[in-house]
Amino acid sequence: MAVTHTWTVDPNLQTRDQDGETDVVYSVVWRLHSEETVGDQTYSITSANQISLDTSDLSNFTALADLTEADVVGWAKGTIDANAAEGEGVDCDEWEAGHERNIAKQKNPPTRTQTAPWAAE
């Protein structure tokens, strides 16, 4: 089975009044949850971070009551990718690739803990 990635945002949105609009969403907490099930074992990882959204252009403003999670996830992912393009962090594809690497290590750990031979005496 392949790793599945699910992007979400916390429903507690940070808002402010700006440029004549009320409840402008300017900051959100995003989450990326990735998992893969192999047989009866599920491997998973979740990352989360708060991100400030670009609210400099409100020409396509959407009222808070009309927002969907997909809207806000799209804004968050767009901001993550824009920040990465500016040299701040990594883009969404790299977040997902990092999660896939983590899950691969969970499935096949590169290191082990073993008992020293003298401890068995």
N, C-alpha and C positions, 0 to 999 in steps of 0.2 A: 504494500500500500504506500501511497505517497504522503508526504507531509502536507497537512492542510493549514492554511494561515487565515486567521480571523482578526480583522482590525475593528476596534470599537472605540468609543469615547465615553468617558464618565458622564452621566446625565446631569451632574452639577456643573453648569457652565458659568464661567466668569463673564459678567456683562457690565456695560456702562452706557451712559448717554453720550452721544457723540454726533456732531454735525447735524443736529436737529432730529436725530433718530434716538429712540429709546431701546434699551436692552440689546445693544450691539455686543455680540459675542466676540471677546478679544483674547480669551485664553481657555484652553481645554486640556484635560488629561487624556492622552491617547493610550491605548493598549494594543499590543500585538500578541495574540495567543497562537501558538503553533503546536500541532500534535501529529503523531503517527501511531497507529495501532498495528502491532505485529503479533499475530496469534491472539493470545489473551492478555498481552502486555501493551500498555499505552505509555508512550514517551511524550513528554510535553515541556514547554518552556513558555513563560510569559514575560514580556518587557512592558514597561509603562514609563511615561514621562509627561511632564506638563510643557505645553508649547504656547507661545504667544502668536496669535494670528495677525496677519497684515490687514489692518482696518483703514488703510489710507484712502481707499476708493470705495465709497458706499453706493455707487451708482446702481449696483445690482443687489441692493439690500434686501434681505429676507427677514420678515418679522419673526420674532422668537416663536410665536404660536404656530408658525407655518414651517418651522424647521423639521427636518427628518434626521435621523442618525446618519443616514447615507450622505446628506449634505455636509454635516460637520466632520465626518470621517474624511470626506473628499478634501475639505479645507485643511484638515490636519496633515493628511498625506501630501497635499500640494505644498504646504509650508515646510514639511520635513525635506522634500525633494529640493525646494528652492534654497533652503539653508545649506543643504549638501553641495549644491552647485556653487554656493558662495564660500565653500571651504569649511562650513560649520557642521560637523557630524557626517553621517552617512545617509544615503537615500533609502527609500522604502525597500527597494529590491535587495540592498545589502543587509538591511535588518532581517528580511526573510531568509537570505542566504546564511546569515549568522545563526539564525535559529535552526536551520537545517544542519549546519555543522555541529551545533550543540546536541541535537537529537542523534546524529550519527555517533557522537562520542558516548552518549548514554547507552546506545545499543551495543557498541563495541568499545568499552572503556580503554583508553590508551595506556592507563597505568593501573596497578593493582597494589593492594596491601597484603603482604604475606608475613607469616610468623617466622622469625629467625630460627634456624635449626637448633640452636642451643636452648631455646625456650621450650621445646618439646620434651626435653630430658626430665 
